[in-house]
Amino acid sequence: MQNRCGSCGAWLTPGAEVCDTCHHRAGASGGAGRVDLDDPLRGGGDLLELELDLPVEAPARRPARPAAHDGFDADPLDPLGASAGGAALELDLAAPVRNAPPAPVAPGGAAERRRTAAPAATARGMALYDVEVQSLADYGRAPDGIFGAIPYTLHVLSRRSQLKAALSSATTMRQGAEAAARRALVDLGRELLSRAGTLDLGQVSAHLEAARRVAGELDERATAASAERGEIEQRSHQLDARVREAQADANPWRDKETKLRTQLETRDATLKRATAQLRRAEIEIRNAVQQAEQAGQPPDPDRLAALEAEREARTAEVAVAEGPVRELTRELGDIRRELASRLAAIKQIEDERRAADDALRRLERLHAAGTGAASRELEEALLALGEEAHLRGLDQPLGPAAAKAEATLAALGERQRSEELHRRALDAYDKPAFKKGAAILGGAALAVLVTLLFVIVR
C-alpha cells in the first residue's frame, strides 16, 4: 500500500508527509488516498499516462473531479470509470499554490498575461482519461471486417450529431461559468480595493496601484461631469423662472387683447348693420326715382322726402358706429404689438431652455461614452487584482468574497473539463473504419445512380 497526495494525485515518497510536487501536507486537501499497487485495474506504474501542458496560469485549489457526462450512457458500475488510473490524456493546469513561496509580482502581471475576457480555471491536474472519452463518445468498437464498416459509419454519423449538440451545450455552460467567475473576481478585487488599508497587499501592489489609478480617473470624470451637470441644471432652473415671469407679464396683455377683440367684434357688427341699412335706403331712393322716370311723372315729393330722411338717419348711425370701431382698432393694434414683443421674449427664453436641455443630453452622452471605457478599464484592473490576490491567498480575510471566488473558479474548472471532454469525444472514432464505410456507401450510391441513369436512357 502506498500513499497518494489528495491534492494533485502524485505518489508520495514512503514515509514523507509533504508532497514533492505541490508541497501540500498529506491530508491537507482531503488527505492522502490509500491505493493498492496490486490492484489489477490500477495497473501500477505500467500504464502510459500522457500529460498535455496547456498555458493556463490560474492556481490549483482542490483536486479536479470527473466531469458529468451530460446524460450520455456512462456506467457508474464500470470499474474502468473516471476514477481508474488507466491510460490518460492529462491537461496539466498546474500553477503555484498558496503554500508555495510566492513569486515576485511584475507590473501588470496577471492582466498582461491574460488576453481573454474570462479568468483562468482553477483546476489542477485536470486529467481526461481515455476511458472517459471513449465512454462518452459511445462509438462502439471498430469493426474488423468490411461488412461492419457501414453500420459503424452510420452510427458514428448519428452519434457525432448528438455529441455536437452536447458540445454546444457544454460550451454555453462554460461561458456562463466564465462570466460568473469573472464577476466574482471583479467583486473580490473591488472588496480588496476598498479594504486595502487594513490588509497586507504588498505582493500585489502593482495591481492595487493600477486599480487605484483607474478608479481615481473614473471618480474625476464623474466629479467633473457632476459639476457641469449642476451648472446646466442651475441655468435651466433660472431660464424656467424667467419664462414664468415673462408669461406672468404677458398674461394681462393677453387679457386686454381678448377683451378689446370682443368689443371690436361687437362694434364692427353694429357698424355693418348700420351700413347695410344705409345702402338699403339709398337703393329705395334710386328705385323711386327710376319708377317715376319710367312713368313719365316726377317722383312723389312726400315719399322721396321720407326716403331722404331715412338715408340721413342711417348715415348718422354709420358715422356714430365708425368712431368706436376706429378707436378700438387702434387700441387693439397697440396691445397686440406689446403682446407680440413679450411673446418674442418668451420664445427667446424657451429657445435658450431647449439649448440647455440639448447641452445636458450631449454631456450625458459624452460622459456615458467616457465612463463606459473607464469602467471597462477599471473592471479589468479589479479582475487582475482579484485574480492575483486569490492566487496568492491574500483574500482569505475577506471570507464570503473569497469563498465565492473559490466556488465559481472551481465550477469553471469543471465546465472547462466537461467541454474539453466533449470536444475530444467528438473525434474519438476509428477514422480508417469510418472512411471505409463511407467509401462503401458512396460507391453503392454511385452504382444506384448509374443504374437509374442506364434505365432512364435505355
Phi, psi and omega in degrees: 000135181227144180281150177228139183296130179283352180267305184252351178085003181283153178288139179269146174295133182308126179088349182279146178255350181240134180290131178289342184270308185249359177067015174278146174286149178299124181091357181292330180238054179103357177089160178278140179274150177263118184239131179276117180290343179269002180296121182293337179277336179284319176079008178057226181256015185275337183280148182278131175237119183258126178254132176248113181278115176260147182281066177248129192251009183281163186278164174267131182246332182196162178294143180292141177257148179301138180283152175294154183265017173054037172090358178277164192284081173259125185281114180293343180266000182293118181293347179258029183288198188295338182275351180288159183255036182287193180302133188222150168255108189257128173270103185276100179260030184294142175214166179303134181263176187294327183283347178281152179300131183290140177276155178300144181266117176279149178304130180073018188310286184294323181293324180287325181286331184271119179249004177246163181285345185261145175289160181287153178289156181248031177266136179240137182066037182284094186268138171251102183282146182300325181293326176295313181299314182293323180294318179290320180299314176057039176279344182085175181282139179292138182290148178275327184255178183284335185284336178273356184291321182294310176300323179297316180297316179296321179295320179297317179299315180294316182292322179297325177297319178293318182292327177297318177295319179294322178295320177299318178295318179296322178295317178299318179293323177295320178297320176297320178294323176298315179297319180294318179295321179298313179299319181295319180290323176295316177298321178296315177298320178296320178294319178296319180296319182288335183247023183298330181290340182253000183241154176269097184243031181298329181290340180239033184298325180297316179292323180295316179294322178298317179294319178297318181298312181294320179296321178295318177298320179295320178294320179297317177300315182295320180295315179297316179295322179295319179295315179294323178296321178296320178297316181294318180294322177297317177299320179296319178296319178297318179294322177299319179295320179294322178297317180297319178296316180295322178296319178296324178289328182277338185300315178301323178292326174296317180297317179298317180297320179294315181297312181294325179296321178295315179297318180296321178297320179293312179297322180294324177295320177298316179299320180294321178296315180297320179295320179294319178294323178296317179295324179294319179296319178295323178294320180294320178297315181296322179294319181296319179293317181295318180297320180293320178296318179295327180277353180072024181233156177287154179298152177295119184298320182296313181293321180293324178294320179296320179293323178295321178296319178298318180293322178297321181294316181292327177295319178296320179298318179296318179297319179295319182287330183291329182300303180300324180296316178297317181294316180294324179296319178295312180299318181296322177297317178298315181295320180294325177294318177297316180296320181296321179294321178290321177295325177295321177296319177298317180298320179297317178295318179296324175297318177296324179294318177294323177297322177295320177297318178297319178297322179293317178295320179296319177299317180297319179295314180295320179294319179296319180295312179294319180293324179299314179295316180294324179294320177294321177296319177296320179298320178294320179295318178293323177298314179297318179296312180296320182293315181292319179294321178293323179299322184266004177075019182278355183265003183301322179295345183280342175067256185303319180295319178294320179295321178295317178297318179299315182294316182291325178291322176296318177297323178296318177300319179294320179292322177295321178295318179297318180295316180295324178297316178293322181295320179285327178294331182300325183251019183270036178255164180281107186291319177300317179294322179295316179296324178297313179296320179296322178294320179295316179297320179294319178296319179297317179298321179294321179295318179296320180295317179296319179297317179297319178296321180296318180294320182293316181294320181294000000 
